Amino acid sequence: MTFGEQPAYLRVAGDLRKKIVDGSLPPHTRLPSQARIREEYGVSDTVALEARKVLMAEGLVEGRSGSGTYVRERPVPRRVARSGYRPNSGATPFRQEQADLAVRGTWESHSEQAEASGAIAERLSIRPGDRVMCTNYVFRDAGEAMMLSTSWEPLAVTGRTPVMLPEEGPLGGMGVVERMAAIDVIVDNVTEEVGARPGLAEELLALGGVPGHVVVVIQRTYFASGRPVETADVVVPADRYRIAYHLPVK
């Protein structure tokens, strides 16, 4: 193979991908069989199989037991608008994660005390094993799971206060900024790191994805005078949503 030349399975996958994108192979159409791919492209069974695996990993096709491999319906990506924290908004956690006012979403949550892992302890500037409140969220748009979030708050900050449980008490369901302000902790900064990776099995099960689908992961941390007071991992299916940021210019 000369420099710059693609392996045969990628060339085959690329041609099939083009046909899917331009509509020559529309959604719900059966993908050519392995034997047909072998004959049409003059490649081996191994190359044909690897090309199909590429398309499955990209989420363009799906296998149906006893029936074959079919082109998947391609969702039109929707926008998840993020605008950082908004101190005077009274925003709920969902509104902080999804600032598009056209969306009317719901969420489910579960909180429990836990010991901070090494990674979470580093993000919160505490010691591994220190107690944190861990809250898991499933956010829904029109009933469809569209986002997952797991947050951690050091109990050294919120323990034995009215805001110890994010979804209970007088400020239950409010945002981090408002809850912290109620205990005289003033959030003045937030950072977000955005990355992508294959979704974990439990994430894809909750979000309605298939193995191999990519998710966008936002690692967010709130600070008060340089001290981390909450950190969270936000997970969004990359094939259905795009992250849009609204950043004020000062």
BALOBA-1460 file (C-alpha; in Angstrom, 3 decimals):
// residues 250
<rec num="1" residu="m" x="0.000" y="0.000" z="0.000"/>
<rec num="2" residu="t" x="1.504" y="3.300" z="-1.062"/>
<rec num="3" residu="f" x="1.682" y="6.356" z="1.207"/>
<rec num="4" residu="g" x="-1.730" y="7.968" z="1.589"/>
<rec num="5" residu="e" x="-3.627" y="5.017" z="0.112"/>
<rec num="6" residu="q" x="-6.564" y="3.827" z="2.196"/>
<rec num="7" residu="p" x="-6.965" y="0.196" z="3.192"/>
<rec num="8" residu="a" x="-9.469" y="-1.639" z="0.998"/>
<rec num="9" residu="y" x="-12.092" y="-1.948" z="3.737"/>
<rec num="10" residu="l" x="-12.085" y="1.827" z="4.297"/>
<rec num="11" residu="r" x="-12.473" y="2.482" z="0.559"/>
<rec num="12" residu="v" x="-15.463" y="0.132" z="0.441"/>
<rec num="13" residu="a" x="-16.950" y="1.628" z="3.588"/>
<rec num="14" residu="g" x="-16.424" y="5.126" z="2.159"/>
<rec num="15" residu="d" x="-18.306" y="4.310" z="-1.039"/>
<rec num="16" residu="l" x="-21.185" y="2.722" z="0.851"/>
<rec num="17" residu="r" x="-21.243" y="5.689" z="3.238"/>
<rec num="18" residu="k" x="-21.524" y="8.059" z="0.279"/>
<rec num="19" residu="k" x="-24.497" y="6.095" z="-1.046"/>
<rec num="20" residu="i" x="-26.183" y="6.294" z="2.346"/>
<rec num="21" residu="v" x="-25.565" y="10.031" z="2.681"/>
<rec num="22" residu="d" x="-26.721" y="10.920" z="-0.855"/>
<rec num="23" residu="g" x="-29.827" y="8.760" z="-0.558"/>
<rec num="24" residu="s" x="-28.858" y="6.014" z="-3.000"/>
<rec num="25" residu="l" x="-29.276" y="3.681" z="-0.044"/>
<rec num="26" residu="p" x="-32.203" y="5.303" z="1.830"/>
<rec num="27" residu="p" x="-33.183" y="4.545" z="5.437"/>
<rec num="28" residu="h" x="-34.553" y="1.042" z="6.084"/>
<rec num="29" residu="t" x="-32.928" y="-0.278" z="2.882"/>
<rec num="30" residu="r" x="-31.084" y="-3.535" z="3.308"/>
<rec num="31" residu="l" x="-27.329" y="-3.130" z="2.938"/>
<rec num="32" residu="p" x="-25.800" y="-5.266" z="0.162"/>
<rec num="33" residu="s" x="-24.880" y="-8.679" z="1.495"/>
<rec num="34" residu="q" x="-21.313" y="-9.625" z="2.231"/>
<rec num="35" residu="a" x="-21.233" y="-11.731" z="-0.924"/>
<rec num="36" residu="r" x="-22.612" y="-8.831" z="-3.004"/>
<rec num="37" residu="i" x="-20.014" y="-6.441" z="-1.593"/>
<rec num="38" residu="r" x="-17.270" y="-8.954" z="-2.342"/>
<rec num="39" residu="e" x="-18.407" y="-9.313" z="-5.955"/>
<rec num="40" residu="e" x="-19.155" y="-5.630" z="-6.616"/>
<rec num="41" residu="y" x="-15.887" y="-4.303" z="-5.215"/>
<rec num="42" residu="g" x="-13.651" y="-7.261" z="-6.003"/>
<rec num="43" residu="v" x="-12.556" y="-7.724" z="-2.398"/>
<rec num="44" residu="s" x="-12.263" y="-10.613" z="0.015"/>
<rec num="45" residu="d" x="-14.877" y="-11.707" z="2.544"/>
<rec num="46" residu="t" x="-12.683" y="-10.258" z="5.295"/>
<rec num="47" residu="v" x="-12.605" y="-6.820" z="3.629"/>
<rec num="48" residu="a" x="-16.383" y="-6.899" z="3.047"/>
<rec num="49" residu="l" x="-16.998" y="-7.817" z="6.674"/>
<rec num="50" residu="e" x="-14.678" y="-5.101" z="7.993"/>
<rec num="51" residu="a" x="-16.375" y="-2.481" z="5.790"/>
<rec num="52" residu="r" x="-19.769" y="-3.417" z="7.239"/>
<rec num="53" residu="k" x="-18.306" y="-3.219" z="10.752"/>
<rec num="54" residu="v" x="-17.115" y="0.338" z="10.047"/>
<rec num="55" residu="l" x="-20.598" y="1.427" z="8.997"/>
<rec num="56" residu="m" x="-22.110" y="-0.195" z="12.084"/>
<rec num="57" residu="a" x="-19.582" y="1.509" z="14.350"/>
<rec num="58" residu="e" x="-20.480" y="4.839" z="12.743"/>
<rec num="59" residu="g" x="-24.146" y="4.219" z="13.490"/>
<rec num="60" residu="l" x="-25.126" y="4.327" z="9.806"/>
<rec num="61" residu="v" x="-26.461" y="0.770" z="9.685"/>
<rec num="62" residu="e" x="-27.888" y="-1.697" z="12.168"/>
<rec num="63" residu="g" x="-28.134" y="-5.467" z="12.254"/>
<rec num="64" residu="r" x="-31.520" y="-7.120" z="12.572"/>
<rec num="65" residu="s" x="-31.497" y="-10.648" z="13.907"/>
<rec num="66" residu="g" x="-32.213" y="-13.176" z="11.186"/>
<rec num="67" residu="s" x="-32.876" y="-10.466" z="8.594"/>
<rec num="68" residu="g" x="-29.656" y="-8.695" z="7.694"/>
<rec num="69" residu="t" x="-28.113" y="-5.256" z="7.985"/>
<rec num="70" residu="y" x="-30.199" y="-2.157" z="7.249"/>
<rec num="71" residu="v" x="-29.561" y="1.559" z="6.800"/>
<rec num="72" residu="r" x="-30.602" y="3.437" z="9.928"/>
<rec num="73" residu="e" x="-32.879" y="6.456" z="9.998"/>
<rec num="74" residu="r" x="-30.591" y="9.465" z="10.394"/>
<rec num="75" residu="p" x="-31.935" y="11.875" z="13.009"/>
<rec num="76" residu="v" x="-31.759" y="15.599" z="12.358"/>
<rec num="77" residu="p" x="-29.491" y="16.922" z="15.143"/>
<rec num="78" residu="r" x="-31.172" y="19.253" z="17.598"/>
<rec num="79" residu="r" x="-29.461" y="21.962" z="19.569"/>
<rec num="80" residu="v" x="-28.541" y="21.831" z="23.232"/>
<rec num="81" residu="a" x="-27.932" y="25.467" z="24.128"/>
<rec num="82" residu="r" x="-25.604" y="26.186" z="27.020"/>
<rec num="83" residu="s" x="-25.053" y="29.581" z="28.576"/>
<rec num="84" residu="g" x="-23.035" y="28.870" z="31.724"/>
<rec num="85" residu="y" x="-24.428" y="29.849" z="35.091"/>
<rec num="86" residu="r" x="-27.032" y="32.597" z="35.383"/>
<rec num="87" residu="p" x="-27.062" y="33.932" z="38.957"/>
<rec num="88" residu="n" x="-30.342" y="35.847" z="38.725"/>
<rec num="89" residu="s" x="-32.310" y="33.429" z="36.587"/>
<rec num="90" residu="g" x="-33.737" y="31.075" z="39.179"/>
<rec num="91" residu="a" x="-32.959" y="28.361" z="36.659"/>
<rec num="92" residu="t" x="-33.651" y="24.739" z="37.425"/>
<rec num="93" residu="p" x="-30.893" y="22.194" z="36.685"/>
<rec num="94" residu="f" x="-32.655" y="21.361" z="33.429"/>
<rec num="95" residu="r" x="-32.776" y="25.014" z="32.437"/>
<rec num="96" residu="q" x="-29.065" y="25.303" z="33.189"/>
<rec num="97" residu="e" x="-28.350" y="22.335" z="30.947"/>
<rec num="98" residu="q" x="-30.874" y="23.213" z="28.236"/>
<rec num="99" residu="a" x="-31.333" y="26.939" z="27.824"/>
<rec num="100" residu="d" x="-33.508" y="26.717" z="24.698"/>
<rec num="101" residu="l" x="-36.812" y="28.162" z="25.891"/>
<rec num="102" residu="a" x="-38.663" y="26.284" z="23.142"/>
<rec num="103" residu="v" x="-37.930" y="23.054" z="24.980"/>
<rec num="104" residu="r" x="-40.193" y="21.950" z="27.795"/>
<rec num="105" residu="g" x="-38.308" y="19.171" z="29.440"/>
<rec num="106" residu="t" x="-38.595" y="16.992" z="32.493"/>
<rec num="107" residu="w" x="-36.013" y="15.189" z="34.542"/>
<rec num="108" residu="e" x="-35.624" y="12.361" z="37.015"/>
<rec num="109" residu="s" x="-32.967" y="12.286" z="39.700"/>
<rec num="110" residu="h" x="-31.537" y="10.188" z="42.491"/>
<rec num="111" residu="s" x="-29.140" y="11.422" z="45.184"/>
<rec num="112" residu="e" x="-27.031" y="9.438" z="47.621"/>
<rec num="113" residu="q" x="-23.942" y="9.984" z="49.719"/>
<rec num="114" residu="a" x="-20.735" y="8.404" z="48.438"/>
<rec num="115" residu="e" x="-16.978" y="8.476" z="48.826"/>
<rec num="116" residu="a" x="-15.113" y="10.586" z="46.295"/>
<rec num="117" residu="s" x="-13.018" y="8.587" z="43.851"/>
<rec num="118" residu="g" x="-9.516" y="9.754" z="43.079"/>
<rec num="119" residu="a" x="-10.641" y="11.507" z="39.894"/>
<rec num="120" residu="i" x="-13.603" y="13.258" z="41.526"/>
<rec num="121" residu="a" x="-11.519" y="14.212" z="44.559"/>
<rec num="122" residu="e" x="-8.993" y="15.881" z="42.254"/>
<rec num="123" residu="r" x="-11.739" y="17.829" z="40.485"/>
<rec num="124" residu="l" x="-13.193" y="18.987" z="43.807"/>
<rec num="125" residu="s" x="-9.814" y="19.621" z="45.493"/>
<rec num="126" residu="i" x="-10.652" y="17.219" z="48.311"/>
<rec num="127" residu="r" x="-9.126" y="13.940" z="49.485"/>
<rec num="128" residu="p" x="-10.045" y="10.581" z="47.961"/>
<rec num="129" residu="g" x="-12.648" y="8.982" z="50.183"/>
<rec num="130" residu="d" x="-14.106" y="12.274" z="51.397"/>
<rec num="131" residu="r" x="-17.888" y="12.251" z="51.502"/>
<rec num="132" residu="v" x="-19.796" y="13.765" z="48.584"/>
<rec num="133" residu="m" x="-23.419" y="13.960" z="47.526"/>
<rec num="134" residu="c" x="-23.739" y="12.190" z="44.182"/>
<rec num="135" residu="t" x="-26.825" y="12.942" z="42.087"/>
<rec num="136" residu="n" x="-27.731" y="11.171" z="38.848"/>
<rec num="137" residu="y" x="-30.097" y="12.866" z="36.401"/>
<rec num="138" residu="v" x="-31.944" y="11.717" z="33.293"/>
<rec num="139" residu="f" x="-33.239" y="14.688" z="31.283"/>
<rec num="140" residu="r" x="-36.092" y="14.190" z="28.807"/>
<rec num="141" residu="d" x="-37.436" y="16.222" z="25.910"/>
<rec num="142" residu="a" x="-41.037" y="15.275" z="25.054"/>
<rec num="143" residu="g" x="-40.490" y="12.020" z="26.948"/>
<rec num="144" residu="e" x="-37.308" y="11.072" z="25.080"/>
<rec num="145" residu="a" x="-34.100" y="10.728" z="27.090"/>
<rec num="146" residu="m" x="-31.809" y="13.395" z="25.675"/>
<rec num="147" residu="m" x="-29.133" y="13.902" z="28.307"/>
<rec num="148" residu="l" x="-27.584" y="12.309" z="31.382"/>
<rec num="149" residu="s" x="-25.791" y="14.108" z="34.173"/>
<rec num="150" residu="t" x="-23.948" y="12.977" z="37.273"/>
<rec num="151" residu="s" x="-22.959" y="15.653" z="39.781"/>
<rec num="152" residu="w" x="-20.840" y="15.568" z="42.922"/>
<rec num="153" residu="e" x="-20.898" y="18.125" z="45.735"/>
<rec num="154" residu="p" x="-18.513" y="17.978" z="48.727"/>
<rec num="155" residu="l" x="-20.454" y="17.446" z="51.941"/>
<rec num="156" residu="a" x="-17.835" y="19.605" z="53.639"/>
<rec num="157" residu="v" x="-19.658" y="22.460" z="51.882"/>
<rec num="158" residu="t" x="-23.318" y="21.391" z="51.839"/>
<rec num="159" residu="g" x="-23.518" y="18.771" z="54.609"/>
<rec num="160" residu="r" x="-26.069" y="19.525" z="57.347"/>
<rec num="161" residu="t" x="-27.453" y="22.492" z="55.406"/>
<rec num="162" residu="p" x="-30.902" y="22.961" z="53.811"/>
<rec num="163" residu="v" x="-29.380" y="22.423" z="50.348"/>
<rec num="164" residu="m" x="-27.572" y="19.147" z="51.040"/>
<rec num="165" residu="l" x="-29.999" y="17.303" z="48.726"/>
<rec num="166" residu="p" x="-30.158" y="19.062" z="45.340"/>
<rec num="167" residu="e" x="-33.761" y="18.032" z="44.634"/>
<rec num="168" residu="e" x="-35.244" y="18.366" z="48.122"/>
<rec num="169" residu="g" x="-35.751" y="21.096" z="50.703"/>
<rec num="170" residu="p" x="-36.691" y="24.758" z="50.225"/>
<rec num="171" residu="l" x="-34.446" y="25.163" z="47.181"/>
<rec num="172" residu="g" x="-34.892" y="21.669" z="45.757"/>
<rec num="173" residu="g" x="-34.775" y="21.709" z="41.985"/>
<rec num="174" residu="m" x="-32.989" y="25.051" z="41.751"/>
<rec num="175" residu="g" x="-29.594" y="25.532" z="40.157"/>
<rec num="176" residu="v" x="-26.205" y="25.196" z="41.826"/>
<rec num="177" residu="v" x="-25.681" y="28.973" z="41.927"/>
<rec num="178" residu="e" x="-28.935" y="29.659" z="43.763"/>
<rec num="179" residu="r" x="-28.538" y="26.771" z="46.181"/>
<rec num="180" residu="m" x="-24.984" y="27.723" z="47.106"/>
<rec num="181" residu="a" x="-25.953" y="31.387" z="47.570"/>
<rec num="182" residu="a" x="-28.526" y="30.266" z="50.151"/>
<rec num="183" residu="i" x="-25.668" y="29.035" z="52.361"/>
<rec num="184" residu="d" x="-23.501" y="32.089" z="51.666"/>
<rec num="185" residu="v" x="-21.307" y="30.360" z="49.101"/>
<rec num="186" residu="i" x="-21.042" y="32.691" z="46.120"/>
<rec num="187" residu="v" x="-20.318" y="30.949" z="42.825"/>
<rec num="188" residu="d" x="-18.220" y="33.246" z="40.658"/>
<rec num="189" residu="n" x="-16.798" y="30.999" z="37.958"/>
<rec num="190" residu="v" x="-17.607" y="27.872" z="35.960"/>
<rec num="191" residu="t" x="-15.415" y="25.814" z="33.635"/>
<rec num="192" residu="e" x="-16.444" y="23.270" z="31.035"/>
<rec num="193" residu="e" x="-14.277" y="20.785" z="29.149"/>
<rec num="194" residu="v" x="-15.908" y="19.150" z="26.129"/>
<rec num="195" residu="g" x="-14.854" y="15.805" z="24.697"/>
<rec num="196" residu="a" x="-16.248" y="12.783" z="22.898"/>
<rec num="197" residu="r" x="-15.989" y="9.023" z="23.362"/>
<rec num="198" residu="p" x="-17.949" y="5.830" z="22.648"/>
<rec num="199" residu="g" x="-20.935" y="5.656" z="24.963"/>
<rec num="200" residu="l" x="-20.847" y="3.206" z="27.857"/>
<rec num="201" residu="a" x="-23.358" y="0.366" z="27.665"/>
<rec num="202" residu="e" x="-25.501" y="1.756" z="30.493"/>
<rec num="203" residu="e" x="-25.446" y="5.259" z="28.976"/>
<rec num="204" residu="l" x="-26.568" y="4.049" z="25.572"/>
<rec num="205" residu="l" x="-29.272" y="1.919" z="27.158"/>
<rec num="206" residu="a" x="-30.663" y="4.981" z="28.950"/>
<rec num="207" residu="l" x="-30.318" y="7.238" z="25.887"/>
<rec num="208" residu="g" x="-31.698" y="4.786" z="23.345"/>
<rec num="209" residu="g" x="-28.448" y="4.373" z="21.426"/>
<rec num="210" residu="v" x="-26.734" y="1.311" z="20.015"/>
<rec num="211" residu="p" x="-23.259" y="-0.065" z="20.817"/>
<rec num="212" residu="g" x="-20.560" y="2.028" z="19.215"/>
<rec num="213" residu="h" x="-22.476" y="5.294" z="19.263"/>
<rec num="214" residu="v" x="-20.454" y="8.338" z="20.250"/>
<rec num="215" residu="v" x="-21.482" y="10.635" z="23.077"/>
<rec num="216" residu="v" x="-20.408" y="14.185" z="23.853"/>
<rec num="217" residu="v" x="-19.178" y="14.542" z="27.447"/>
<rec num="218" residu="i" x="-19.102" y="17.917" z="29.170"/>
<rec num="219" residu="q" x="-17.045" y="18.038" z="32.364"/>
<rec num="220" residu="r" x="-18.324" y="21.041" z="34.305"/>
<rec num="221" residu="t" x="-17.104" y="22.511" z="37.590"/>
<rec num="222" residu="y" x="-18.487" y="25.435" z="39.608"/>
<rec num="223" residu="f" x="-16.098" y="27.521" z="41.739"/>
<rec num="224" residu="a" x="-16.557" y="29.919" z="44.645"/>
<rec num="225" residu="s" x="-13.469" y="32.092" z="45.234"/>
<rec num="226" residu="g" x="-11.331" y="29.443" z="43.553"/>
<rec num="227" residu="r" x="-12.793" y="26.529" z="45.536"/>
<rec num="228" residu="p" x="-14.673" y="23.838" z="43.566"/>
<rec num="229" residu="v" x="-18.163" y="23.418" z="45.044"/>
<rec num="230" residu="e" x="-19.732" y="21.139" z="42.435"/>
<rec num="231" residu="t" x="-18.530" y="19.103" z="39.499"/>
<rec num="232" residu="a" x="-20.556" y="17.141" z="36.975"/>
<rec num="233" residu="d" x="-20.332" y="14.973" z="33.877"/>
<rec num="234" residu="v" x="-23.012" y="15.756" z="31.291"/>
<rec num="235" residu="v" x="-23.522" y="13.133" z="28.565"/>
<rec num="236" residu="v" x="-25.351" y="13.885" z="25.293"/>
<rec num="237" residu="p" x="-25.804" y="11.545" z="22.270"/>
<rec num="238" residu="a" x="-23.663" y="13.020" z="19.501"/>
<rec num="239" residu="d" x="-25.831" y="11.765" z="16.639"/>
<rec num="240" residu="r" x="-28.945" y="13.564" z="17.897"/>
<rec num="241" residu="y" x="-27.695" y="16.778" z="19.480"/>
<rec num="242" residu="r" x="-25.228" y="19.583" z="18.919"/>
<rec num="243" residu="i" x="-23.817" y="21.683" z="21.757"/>
<rec num="244" residu="a" x="-24.268" y="25.427" z="21.226"/>
<rec num="245" residu="y" x="-22.621" y="27.910" z="23.593"/>
<rec num="246" residu="h" x="-23.849" y="31.411" z="24.394"/>
<rec num="247" residu="l" x="-20.886" y="33.275" z="25.844"/>
<rec num="248" residu="p" x="-21.240" y="36.892" z="26.998"/>
<rec num="249" residu="v" x="-18.711" y="39.406" z="25.690"/>
<rec num="250" residu="k" x="-17.367" y="41.695" z="28.388"/>
